[in-house]
């Protein structure tokens, strides 16, 4: 791995560490910052703060996306990590509700919002630095490796979370990982100061193809691609969050401790990181379109049987491990080329804006709300199966949209070559 990729990947590791950390501490933070007297209401409040970070990402994506399409891919990556370290450290230093009252709740949500805003352009920027510089024949492998390295940050956050949540640790020990994450994010700024601009952006700049308002092009020519990309982005994280953050609720009901649940989460993320590299390589061989359709079909079929394993009395560790595996592998399948596929849907002069906003909206509307939506569906229908139907429904939409998009593209090519061939329409 060269220095450029190490610089890019390290930022993604820190991003995943910071974001995963709150998700896995959500259950523990619920009574500290949302002491409502009801365990379920407190948990929903904590999950709401988790979702808030995702909901702020589209705003950051709009800002960093336009900045990146006008000024290049380097500057957004430089400043996003420099800024995100401060709210992350602040969470680790923030007093609880019993000390400063409702201000603690407000400040926690504010920190999550700031985290989300500054992370809005990070993941997209890193992916574009790869897709606009590397060999097109190995994009699937490279993006697969990138997401796998993000798993390192998530695993590290999970292990530290499990360690600092042990009963032998002091009550304030959970703060240490947040402070570590904030300091690490600030360190990435100095690593990226020598990062070079991408070849694709420099070519577009030299050919005067850059535009002042990239969203005019996107709304005029790429509305369906924007919607498809939002759904794909959401689907890349929904199975994982079902198996980990929401899964922690079910694991607790079965009898697992917080530390044990976090170790199960680490196992889930490790499995995700291992298989996603393999799926990235497959996408280079079979093509991004075929890979996306096959992976989305898998996430249509698998979630309901996975949740059935835990929707019974006497669910054991074996059932939990099978549940994790069944959700994680199809989720990793779709991640294998999702970013590379989305990047190819848009031209260089508006690509950063499009992909950044679509990824953040998908993660916010579908991913960040997964624990909240899953809890709501589970309580509303009194069934653990309900979240599985939700994941399957989104997957079915993705399959339908990719199929119809490719069909429209094929008809367009035929019409250009032989207009009379489709005159019956």
Phi, psi and omega per residue, in radians:
X1 nan 2.218 -3.113
X2 -1.412 3.018 -3.065
X3 -1.097 -0.671 -3.118
X4 -1.058 -0.829 -3.123
X5 -1.204 -0.627 3.095
X6 -1.072 -0.709 3.118
X7 -1.113 -0.736 3.141
X8 -1.203 -0.832 -3.056
X9 -1.153 -0.599 -3.114
X10 -1.110 -0.633 3.087
X11 -1.143 -0.675 3.119
X12 -1.188 -0.611 3.087
X13 -1.071 -0.811 -3.129
X14 -1.150 -0.704 3.113
X15 -1.032 -0.825 -3.135
X16 -1.165 -0.628 3.094
X17 -1.070 -0.882 -3.079
X18 -1.111 -0.744 -3.078
X19 -1.272 -0.721 -3.127
X20 -1.142 -0.602 -3.065
X21 -0.975 -0.854 -3.122
X22 -1.154 -0.719 -3.129
X23 -1.001 -0.721 -3.097
X24 -1.430 -0.287 3.062
X25 -1.711 0.049 -3.048
X26 -0.997 -0.740 -3.120
X27 -1.134 -0.713 -3.126
X28 -1.237 -0.621 -3.090
X29 -1.371 -0.306 -3.085
X30 -0.943 -0.921 -3.134
X31 -1.276 -0.333 -3.114
X32 -1.355 -0.682 -3.066
X33 -2.001 -0.188 3.135
X34 -2.346 1.041 -3.074
X35 -1.394 1.407 -3.076
X36 -1.547 -0.215 -3.044
X37 1.635 -0.259 3.084
X38 -2.021 2.169 -3.100
X39 -1.065 -0.725 -3.118
X40 -1.165 -0.745 -3.137
X41 -1.164 -0.717 3.101
X42 -1.079 -0.717 -3.135
X43 -1.156 -0.708 3.101
X44 -1.111 -0.652 3.093
X45 -1.107 -0.750 3.134
X46 -1.159 -0.722 3.079
X47 -1.150 -0.575 3.081
X48 -1.095 -0.700 3.073
X49 -1.135 -0.643 3.067
X50 -1.060 -0.805 3.134
X51 -1.144 -0.574 -3.118
X52 -1.017 -0.670 3.109
X53 -1.059 -0.658 3.114
X54 -1.289 -0.638 -3.112
X55 -1.168 -0.443 3.106
X56 -1.437 -0.285 -3.083
X57 -1.083 -0.708 3.123
X58 -1.016 -0.612 3.089
X59 -1.114 -0.772 3.079
X60 -1.127 -0.630 3.141
X61 -1.137 -0.705 3.098
X62 -1.074 -0.805 -3.126
X63 -1.123 -0.963 -3.088
X64 -1.234 -0.511 3.128
X65 -1.151 -0.873 3.106
X66 -1.100 -0.716 3.096
X67 -1.039 -0.763 -3.121
X68 -1.224 -0.584 3.104
X69 -1.308 -0.422 3.135
X70 -1.624 -0.748 -2.986
X71 -1.873 -0.161 -3.141
X72 1.989 2.960 -3.069
X73 -1.424 -0.379 -3.015
X74 -1.213 -0.836 -3.007
X75 -1.128 -0.748 3.082
X76 -1.045 -0.675 3.133
X77 -1.178 -0.542 -3.130
X78 -1.223 -0.785 -3.006
X79 -1.557 -0.415 -3.131
X80 -1.105 -0.778 3.140
X81 -1.255 -0.578 3.136
X82 -1.098 -0.646 -3.059
X83 -1.497 -0.550 -3.029
X84 -1.236 -0.330 -3.121
X85 -1.147 -0.537 -3.058
X86 -1.206 -0.899 3.108
X87 -1.145 -0.489 3.110
X88 -1.157 -0.793 3.077
X89 -1.123 -0.630 -3.106
X90 -1.082 -0.636 3.101
X91 -1.054 -0.709 3.138
X92 -1.201 -0.353 -3.112
X93 -1.834 -0.063 -3.010
X94 -1.317 2.217 3.074
X95 -1.127 2.773 -3.133
X96 -1.476 3.108 -3.106
X97 -1.065 -0.630 -3.083
X98 -1.197 -0.292 -3.134
X99 -1.682 -0.757 -3.073
X100 -2.198 0.202 3.047
X101 1.185 -2.517 -3.062
X102 -1.081 -0.367 3.107
X103 -1.039 -0.590 3.126
X104 -1.100 -0.761 3.130
X105 -1.111 -0.809 -3.132
X106 -1.089 -0.759 -3.118
X107 -1.188 -0.635 3.106
X108 -1.105 -0.814 3.124
X109 -1.106 -0.673 3.105
X110 -1.084 -0.744 3.101
X111 -1.087 -0.707 3.106
X112 -1.136 -0.681 3.108
X113 -1.113 -0.749 3.125
X114 -1.170 -0.700 3.056
X115 -0.976 -0.862 -3.110
X116 -1.077 -0.757 -3.129
X117 -1.051 -0.851 -3.064
X118 -1.290 -0.349 3.061
X119 -1.512 -0.046 -3.025
X120 -0.994 -0.576 -3.104
X121 -1.944 0.046 -3.022
X122 -1.168 -1.046 -3.029
X123 -1.087 -0.738 3.122
X124 -1.122 -0.763 -3.131
X125 -1.043 -0.745 3.119
X126 -1.106 -0.772 3.136
X127 -1.110 -0.684 3.136
X128 -1.208 -0.599 3.068
X129 -1.084 -0.504 3.093
X130 -1.444 -0.891 -3.047
X131 -1.183 -0.447 -3.127
X132 -1.659 0.036 -3.137
X133 -2.156 -0.620 -2.976
X134 -1.526 2.974 3.121
X135 -1.093 2.183 -3.135
X136 -1.008 -0.439 -3.112
X137 -1.298 -0.223 -3.113
X138 -2.142 0.350 -3.102
X139 -1.109 -0.689 3.125
X140 -1.054 -0.781 3.131
X141 -1.118 -0.763 -3.094
X142 -1.165 -0.761 3.114
X143 -1.206 -0.559 3.064
X144 -1.098 -0.744 3.104
X145 -1.124 -0.706 3.125
X146 -1.026 -0.872 -3.126
X147 -1.143 -0.612 3.106
X148 -1.122 -0.674 3.114
X149 -1.185 -0.545 3.026
X150 -1.061 -0.561 3.076
X151 -1.074 -0.494 3.087
X152 -1.067 -0.783 3.110
X153 -1.096 -0.732 3.139
X154 -1.160 -0.703 3.118
X155 -1.144 -0.754 3.122
X156 -1.067 -0.737 3.106
X157 -1.092 -0.681 -3.125
X158 -1.190 -0.766 -3.139
X159 -1.122 -0.796 3.102
X160 -1.121 -0.648 3.095
X161 -1.095 -0.754 3.122
X162 -1.133 -0.689 -3.120
X163 -1.185 -0.851 -3.062
X164 -1.376 -0.091 3.063
X165 -1.762 0.057 3.112
X166 -1.132 2.633 -3.060
X167 -1.112 -0.442 -3.124
X168 -1.358 -0.218 -3.116
X169 -1.472 2.653 3.073
X170 -1.133 2.767 -3.045
X171 -1.079 -0.481 -3.089
X172 -1.555 0.020 -3.016
X173 -1.103 -0.443 -3.136
X174 -1.063 -0.343 -3.094
X175 -1.245 -0.488 -3.038
X176 -1.038 -0.839 3.137
X177 -1.047 -0.612 3.124
X178 -1.145 -0.707 3.107
X179 -1.138 -0.728 3.093
X180 -1.056 -0.745 -3.141
X181 -1.119 -0.692 3.122
X182 -1.135 -0.763 3.126
X183 -1.123 -0.710 3.136
X184 -1.104 -0.711 3.132
X185 -1.077 -0.730 3.111
X186 -1.111 -0.603 3.135
X187 -1.151 -0.524 -3.135
X188 -1.105 -0.555 3.137
X189 -0.954 -0.778 -3.100
X190 -1.261 -0.543 3.105
X191 -1.196 -0.510 -3.030
X192 -1.656 0.031 -3.069
X193 -1.107 -0.443 -3.128
X194 -1.786 0.236 -3.137
X195 -1.160 2.367 -3.115
X196 -1.639 2.784 3.131
X197 -1.303 2.750 -3.111
X198 -1.372 2.707 -3.137
X199 -1.141 -0.723 -3.084
X200 -1.098 -0.732 -3.141
X201 -1.171 -0.732 -3.142
X202 -1.119 -0.643 3.088
X203 -1.126 -0.775 3.128
X204 -1.114 -0.627 3.126
X205 -1.182 -0.755 -3.127
X206 -1.174 -0.529 -3.139
X207 -1.612 0.173 3.108
X208 0.988 0.691 3.138
X209 -1.660 -0.099 -3.132
X210 -1.206 2.565 -3.095
X211 -2.176 2.685 -3.121
X212 -1.360 -0.511 -3.090
X213 -2.273 1.428 -3.098
X214 -1.057 -0.477 -3.104
X215 -1.221 -0.392 3.052
X216 -1.104 -0.731 3.105
X217 -1.151 -0.763 -3.083
X218 -1.112 -0.802 -3.130
X219 -1.242 -0.457 -3.131
X220 -1.413 -0.593 -2.976
X221 -2.155 -0.244 -2.952
X222 -2.327 0.551 -3.091
X223 -1.086 -0.776 -3.125
X224 -1.197 -0.619 3.097
X225 -1.149 -0.604 3.094
X226 -1.111 -0.806 3.138
X227 -1.119 -0.779 3.121
X228 -1.042 -0.751 -3.122
X229 -1.144 -0.633 3.089
X230 -1.084 -0.788 -3.133
X231 -1.143 -0.733 3.127
X232 -1.094 -0.787 -3.127
X233 -1.063 -0.747 3.106
X234 -1.093 -0.692 -3.098
X235 -1.213 -0.388 3.139
X236 -1.197 -0.375 -3.089
X237 -2.055 -0.293 -3.099
X238 -1.015 -0.865 3.134
X239 -1.063 -0.680 -3.132
X240 -1.122 -0.778 -3.128
X241 -1.221 -0.523 3.034
X242 -1.148 -0.691 -3.083
X243 -1.367 -0.334 -3.070
X244 -2.014 -1.338 -3.002
X245 -1.091 -0.880 3.068
X246 -1.237 -0.631 -3.140
X247 -1.033 -0.493 3.136
X248 -1.030 -0.587 3.079
X249 -1.070 -0.852 -3.104
X250 -1.158 -0.710 3.126
X251 -1.063 -0.679 3.117
X252 -1.114 -0.732 3.123
X253 -1.122 -0.583 3.132
X254 -1.246 -0.507 3.109
X255 2.257 0.101 3.126
X256 -1.385 2.512 3.064
X257 -1.369 2.977 3.128
X258 -1.053 -0.782 3.139
X259 -1.104 -0.720 3.122
X260 -1.133 -0.695 3.118
X261 -1.122 -0.705 3.128
X262 -1.169 -0.586 3.069
X263 -1.196 -0.620 3.032
X264 -1.115 -0.679 3.076
X265 -1.073 -0.739 3.123
X266 -1.074 -0.713 3.094
X267 -1.078 -0.728 3.132
X268 -1.071 -0.810 -3.103
X269 -1.211 -0.631 3.093
X270 -1.097 -0.752 3.098
X271 -1.075 -0.749 3.123
X272 -1.045 -0.808 -3.096
X273 -1.137 -0.590 -3.111
X274 -1.286 -0.864 -3.020
X275 -1.343 -0.403 -3.075
X276 -1.187 -0.538 3.083
X277 -1.136 -0.718 3.108
X278 -1.105 -0.771 -3.138
X279 -1.173 -0.568 3.067
X280 -1.089 -0.714 3.102
X281 -1.129 -0.681 3.123
X282 -1.076 -0.716 -3.102
X283 -1.081 -0.576 3.102
X284 -1.164 -0.473 -3.083
X285 -1.540 -0.713 -3.051
X286 -1.721 -0.133 -3.126
X287 1.667 2.539 -3.060
X288 -1.136 -0.677 -3.128
X289 -1.095 -0.887 -3.136
X290 -1.075 -0.695 3.139
X291 -1.100 -0.758 -3.124
X292 -1.112 -0.749 -3.125
X293 -1.151 -0.785 -3.142
X294 -1.095 -0.752 -3.115
X295 -1.176 -0.701 3.121
X296 -1.155 -0.627 3.076
X297 -1.082 -0.688 3.099
X298 -1.055 -0.724 -3.127
X299 -1.375 -0.138 2.939
X300 -1.327 -0.750 -2.962
X301 -1.464 -0.682 -2.893
X302 -1.380 -0.688 -2.975
X303 -0.963 -0.749 -3.088
X304 -1.124 -0.853 3.048
X305 -1.030 -0.598 3.136
X306 -1.104 -0.837 -3.134
X307 -1.209 -0.451 3.096
X308 -1.083 -0.506 -3.137
X309 -1.091 -0.551 -3.109
X310 -1.760 -0.093 -3.117
X311 -1.586 0.862 -3.118
X312 -2.695 2.739 3.102
X313 -1.306 2.551 3.096
X314 1.345 0.412 3.083
X315 -1.062 2.302 -3.044
X316 -1.880 -3.129 3.077
X317 -1.049 -0.634 3.100
X318 -1.051 -0.767 3.118
X319 -1.095 -0.693 3.139
X320 -1.129 -0.792 3.137
X321 -1.118 -0.683 3.097
X322 -1.157 -0.696 3.088
X323 -1.037 -0.825 3.125
X324 -1.059 -0.794 -3.097
X325 -1.142 -0.753 -3.087
X326 -1.152 -0.560 3.109
X327 -1.468 -0.642 -3.035
X328 -1.233 -0.783 -3.042
X329 -1.114 -0.852 3.074
X330 -1.091 -0.632 3.077
X331 -1.090 -0.682 3.085
X332 -1.190 -0.597 3.121
X333 -0.993 -0.860 -3.082
X334 -1.260 -0.458 3.101
X335 -1.267 -0.298 -3.030
X336 -0.959 -0.584 -3.139
X337 -2.495 0.247 -3.051
X338 -0.991 -0.847 -3.093
X339 -1.176 -0.709 3.117
X340 -1.148 -0.686 3.111
X341 -1.108 -0.817 -3.134
X342 -1.123 -0.701 -3.117
X343 -1.056 -0.598 -3.113
X344 -1.321 -0.191 3.137
X345 -1.370 -0.260 -2.998
X346 -2.257 2.599 3.102
X347 -1.278 2.832 -3.059
X348 -1.019 -0.697 -3.011
X349 -1.264 -0.128 3.053
X350 -2.417 0.253 -3.051
X351 -1.202 -0.752 -3.114
X352 -1.066 -0.817 3.141
X353 -1.054 -0.824 -3.071
X354 -1.118 -0.948 -3.060
X355 -1.178 -0.700 -3.132
X356 -1.074 -0.826 -3.112
X357 -1.203 -0.725 -3.138
X358 -1.127 -0.754 3.133
X359 -1.118 -0.799 -3.101
X360 -1.225 -0.660 3.083
X361 -1.147 -0.752 3.115
X362 -1.093 -0.774 3.106
X363 -1.148 -0.606 -3.109
X364 -1.333 -0.958 -3.027
X365 -1.261 -0.555 -3.079
X366 -1.963 -0.708 -3.101
X367 -1.424 -0.982 -3.087
X368 -1.085 -0.485 3.121
X369 -1.570 0.012 -3.108
X370 -1.001 -0.870 3.111
X371 -1.069 -0.701 -3.136
X372 -1.168 -0.848 -3.138
X373 -1.133 -0.711 3.136
X374 -1.120 -0.730 3.097
X375 -1.119 -0.749 3.129
X376 -1.089 -0.813 -3.125
X377 -1.146 -0.718 3.130
X378 -1.075 -0.768 -3.136
X379 -1.274 -0.617 -3.099
X380 -1.236 -0.720 -3.097
X381 -1.740 -0.018 3.128
X382 0.928 0.730 -3.115
X383 -2.625 2.393 3.082
X384 -1.267 -0.259 -3.108
X385 -1.315 -0.412 -3.015
X386 -0.952 -0.791 3.114
X387 -1.044 -0.546 3.122
X388 -1.116 -0.680 3.100
X389 -1.135 -0.615 3.130
X390 -1.133 -0.795 3.118
X391 -1.109 -0.737 3.139
X392 -1.102 -0.662 -3.139
X393 -1.122 -0.808 3.122
X394 -1.098 -0.684 3.122
X395 -1.095 -0.701 3.129
X396 -1.118 -0.671 3.082
X397 -1.079 -0.724 -3.138
X398 -1.101 -0.792 3.122
X399 -1.022 -0.818 -3.103
X400 -1.106 -0.728 -3.084
X401 -1.245 -0.669 3.103
X402 -1.151 -0.744 -3.132
X403 -1.082 -0.837 -3.106
X404 -1.200 -0.572 3.108
X405 -1.121 -0.826 -3.126
X406 -1.148 -0.610 3.122
X407 -1.147 -0.738 3.100
X408 -1.108 -0.687 -3.139
X409 -1.123 -0.715 3.133
X410 -1.139 -0.755 3.101
X411 -1.104 -0.623 3.137
X412 -1.126 -0.711 3.122
X413 -1.131 -0.744 3.140
X414 -1.102 -0.720 -3.122
X415 -1.129 -0.672 -3.135
X416 -1.170 -0.637 -3.113
X417 -1.392 -0.619 -3.065
X418 -2.583 1.454 -3.058
X419 -0.972 -0.567 -3.116
X420 -1.235 -0.264 -3.083
X421 -1.160 -0.411 -3.138
X422 -2.171 0.499 -3.115
X423 -1.118 -0.366 -3.139
X424 -1.151 -0.266 3.117
X425 -1.614 nan nan
